[in-house]
Amino acid sequence: MHVHFVAVAGTGMGALAGLFKAAGHEVSGSDTAFYPPMGPALERWGIKTMTGFGRQNLDPRPDLVVVGNVCRPWNVEVAAAKEAGIPLTTMAHALAEHLLTGTAPLIVGGTHGKTTTSSMAAWILHDVGRDPGFLIGGLPKNFDTSFRLPRSKGPERKLPLAGGPGGGLRGTPFVVEADEYDTAFFDKRSKFVHYRPRTAILNNLEFDHADIFADLGAIETQFHHLVRTIPASGRIVANAHEDSLKRVIERGCWSELEWFGGDGRWTVGTGADEAEAVFRLDGVEQGRVRMALAGSHNRDNALAAIAAARHVGVTPAQAIASLGRFAGIKRPLELR
């Protein structure tokens, strides 16, 4: 399958293009410019890039066009794809339909802390040998890219189109940093509504994206829609410090639910000093570790990752030991 990305140089779109390439598909992309670090990365991954938007970028004709959410209806390349009858989709839908099929998505949502918590969860699952896939907005120091396919979905087994056989991959964890921003000009739902998670971390919920949402209540509605997509056997791991998340859950929850922090089942404190985190479940210590990342917010991020990993079959003791080997996230200047 030839997949073409319009506005590919963004962090999320570029990483998704890399995932499709890793899965064995032909991938191309266009954008206004290709600055470091994404431009060189796309070249390194073997993705054909075209500067500027135009009809000529659709020759040869792709099988699927992925439209970035920065694109507007009047984008000449999007308009040309519509006129030519080429199937259009979005970043979120392409990920869900073509790469998450047959996996057990573990998503991390919230106003902030998504990159760190996603990276912690991905590292825990990798470190204990669960072979997770992941798509993360930043670059974890423990990995050399911000994305990864499970080995069972590598180029040696080209992925089927959506609707094809599942390949026996049900249960393979796939960690996704899940954005509440809207999906595209033709799909105003939040991106995370598409992912159909088996496990969902809801880190926090504050007012953000004033260009999209009128108020905090509008964002809470999108989180409520996300909760509706999670099956009864799925699990939500939510931050008990956040009244906004409590309001979301009060609107209806049909899945297993575990609160962390505050009066939740999962709590974390400090040990001998600020660098040592002590994790507890129902008041019983599960383990302690000296963390590379300082601060109470990072201890909470780690607590959420441990609780979510437990739903995937990783014991708290295993997860805590893995966090002792977690190196953190590369800062923007480190990516250049």
N, C-alpha and C positions, 0 to 999 in steps of 0.2 A: 504494500500500500504506500502511495506517495502522499505524505501529509505536508501541507504548506501552512506556515504560521504568518499571520499579518500582525505586525508590531511584536516581533520576536525578541527584541533586545531587553525587555524587562526581565527582572530576576525570575519571577514565576514562570513566564512564558518560555524563557530560554531554558530553564531547567526541565520543563515539560518536553520541549523539543529534544533535549538530550535523552530523556527517558524513552521517547518514541524511537530515537536512533539506536539506543541500547537494545531495544526490543526487536531490532532487525528491519525497521521500516526505512524507506527513503524519505528524507526530511529536508525541507528548504524553508527559508524565512526572509521576510522583508521588514525594513524599518527605516526611519529617517536617518539614523546614524548607528554606528557600532563601536561604542567607546569601551575601554577596559573597565571592569574585568570581563564583561559578558561577551564583547566582540571577539577577543582572542579565544575565549572558552568555546564559543560556537564553532570557530574554525578548528580548534583542537579536537572537538567531538565529531568533525566530519560533516557538519551541516552547511549546506550551500546558502550563502547570504546575498541579498540584493539590497542596495541602498536606494531608498525612495520607493514610493508606491506607484504601481502602474499595471495596466492590463498585461504587459509583456511578462510580468512575474508569474503569470499563470500558464506559461508555455515552457515546457510541456504541461498539459492539463493534470492537476493533482486530483486524487481521489477524494480528498477531504481538505477543507480550509478551516483553520482554527483562528477565530477572530479575537484579538485582545480587547479587554474592556476599556482601553483608552481610545479605541476606534469609534468613529461616529458614523451615522448612516450614509453620509456623503463621501466617505473614504472611497476613492476611485477604484481601488483594488477589490474592496468588499462589494461595491456596486457591480463590477465586472464579473465577479464570481456568481452573484445572484442572477445576472443576465444570462450567464452561460449554463445555469442549472447545476453548478457544482455544490455539493452538500456543504452547508455552513454549520459550524458548531462553536462552542466556547471552550476556554481552557478547562473550566470545572467539569463540563459535560464530557469533553474528550478524555480527561483523566478518569472519570468515573466509568465510562462505557467501554473504554479500550484498554485500560491498564489496571483498574481496581477490580474488574470482573474476576471472580474466583478467589479473591483474597478476603481477609477480615480487616477492613480499614479501622485504624485507630487514629482519630482526629484530635487535634488540639485547637480549641477556639478560645477567643477572649480578646480584649482590647490590647493587652500587652503581655509579654512573657511567652508568646507562642513559639518563637524560634528556639529559645533556650529549652523550654519544656519538650518540644518535639525532638530536639537533638538529644536530650537526656533519654527519652523513651526509645528512640531509634538505637542509641548506643547500648542501652540495657539489653534490648532484644538481640542485637548483634553479638554482644559480649557473651551472652549465655547460649549462643548457637542457634537462635531461632530464624536466622536468615531473613530478616525483614526487608521489604521495600520501604523507601521513604522519599518524600518530596518536601524540602525544608527551604524557607525563605533566606536563610543565612548559610554559612559554611561551618559545620562542626569541625573542630580541630581533630577529632578522632577519625574523620573521613577525608578523602581527597576531592569529593564533589558534594553538592547539595542534594543529590538525587541518587537513587539506587534501585534497581530491580532485584527481586528475589532471583536466585540462580535459576529457579524453575521457570522464570519468564525471561531468560536471557536470549541472545541472538541465536543460540543453537536450537531454540524452539520459538519460531516467529509467532507472535500473538495472533489469534484469530480476530476478525472483525467482531464488533458487538453483536451478540446473539449467537455466536459460534459456541463450540463446546467449551465447557469450563476448564477442562484439563486436569481435574482433580486437585485444584489448588485451594479449595475452600479451607479456611483456617490459617493460611499463610498471612502473617501480620504485615500491614502496610501503613506506615505512619505518615500522616499528612498534616502539615501546618495549614489550618483551615481558616480562611479569611471570610469575614462577614461583609466585605465590600460587595457591591452588586456584580453580576456575572457578565453582562454585556448590554449594549444599547437595546437589544431585542429580548433580554431576559433580566428583569430587575430584581430577581431573587438573589439572596446572598449566595456566594459560591459554595459555602459549606452544606447547603441544602441538597446538593447533588451527590454527596459522597456516600450516603447510606452506611454510616459507621456501625460497627459492632461494639466499639468502645469509644467514648467521647469524654475528653477532658474539657470542662468549662472553667477556665482559669479566673476570669473576671469579666465584668461588663460595665463599661462606662460610656458616656456620650462621646462619639467620635464620628468622623466622616460627615460633617455638616453639609457637604455638597450633595449627599445622598439621602440622609435621614433627617426628618424634621425635628425629632426629639429622641430622648432615651427610650420612650415607649415604643417607637418604631423599630428600634434595634432589638428590644426585648421580643417583639413579635417575630422577628426573623429567627431568634434563638428558640422561640416556641415552635416554629415550623421545623427547625432542626430536630428538636426533641421528638416530634411526631414521626420522624423517619427512622428512629432507632427501634429495633425489634424488642420484644419482651425479654428475650435472652441476652440482649445487649446490656451494657452498663454505662451509666453516666457517673463521672467523678467530678463533683462540683465544689466550688470554693464557698465554704460556709460563712466567710467574712462578708460576702457580697449580697446585700439586700436585693439587688436587681436580679441576681440569679435565683434567689428564693422566690421572687415574684414569677419568674419564668416557670419554675417547677410547679408552683401553685396553680398555674393555668392548665396543668395536666402532665402527668408523667406515666408512661406505660412500660418502663424498663426498670431494671435494677438500678438503684441509686445509692451512692456512697458520698458523703460529705467529707471534705478535708479542711483542716484549720478550724479555728473558732470552737464551736461545740460539736464538731464533726467526729466521726469514728477515728479518722486519721489525724494525728497531730505531730508537730515537730518542735523541738526546742534545741538549745545549745548544750554542749557538754562541758569539757574542761575549759574551753574558750570559744570565741565566736566562730572559729573555723570548723569546729566539730559539731555536726548535726546529729541529733538523737531522734529517731523515728519511732512512733508508737501507734498501735492499732488497738482500739478499745482500752486504752490505758496501759497496755502491755508493750514493753520495749521490744522492737523488732531488730534493732541493730543501730550502730552509729558509725559515722565515717567523717573523715576530714575532707572537705569539699574544696575544689579549685576555685569555685565562684563564691564570693562573700555576699552576705546580706540576707535579711529575713525573707525577701521576695524570692531569692534563689533557693532557699530552704523549702519554701512553699512549692516552687516549681518542681523540685526534686520529690517532694511528698506526693504531688499529683502523678508524676511519672511512675513512682513505685506502686501507687494504688492502681493505676491503669495497667501496668505490666502484670499485676496479680491476676487480672481478668483474663490475660492471655496465657496464664499458666506459669508465670515466673514468681517464685516465692519472694517475699520481702527481703529475706536474708540475701538471696542471690542478687536482687536488684540493688540493694544497698552496697554490696561488695563491688558491683559493676560501677556504681557512681564514684567509688574511690579511684577509678581509672578514667573518669570522664574529664577531658582536658578543657572544655569550654567552647566558646564560639570565636571565630576570627573576627576582629574588628574591620571596618571598611578599608582602612589603609593597609591592612595585612593582605587584602584580596588583590591588591594591585601588583 
